Amino acid sequence: MRIHVKLFSLIREICGHSEFSLDFGGRTVGELWLHLEQQHPALRPLRASRAIAVNRQHAHEEHFLQEGDEVAFFPPVSGG
């Protein structure tokens, strides 16, 4: 299935680009993240604290992807 991926802040810096389209053979957002980790091992420490959106709605790793979905990954955010 073809999906569109958007990366923000530190995740964007690690991967070297802010967005791309991908022919993805997996089923879930978690599998997509693991695919990105395989290409960019520096992402591993961010897994537990990153945020996910699918089609601009908050999502979890178990979310099943569909053709044409837009998936966004955000690094942890802190502030006061």
BELQUIHU-V129399 format. One record per backbone hydrogen bond with DSSP energy under -1.0 kcal/mol. NH is the residue of the N-H (numbers start at 0). CO is the residue of the C=O. If there is no record, write none. Layout:
# BELQUIHU-V129399
<<NH,CO> <NH,CO>>
This chain:
# BELQUIHU-V129399
<<2,21> <3,68> <4,19> <5,70> <6,17> <7,72> <10,7> <12,8> <13,9> <14,10> <15,11> <19,4> <21,2> <23,0> <28,62> <29,60> <31,27> <32,28> <33,29> <34,30> <35,31> <36,32> <37,33> <38,34> <39,35> <42,39> <43,40> <45,42> <46,43> <48,45> <49,45> <50,73> <52,71> <53,56> <54,69> <56,53> <58,51> <62,59> <64,26> <67,1> <68,65> <70,3> <71,52> <72,5> <73,50>>
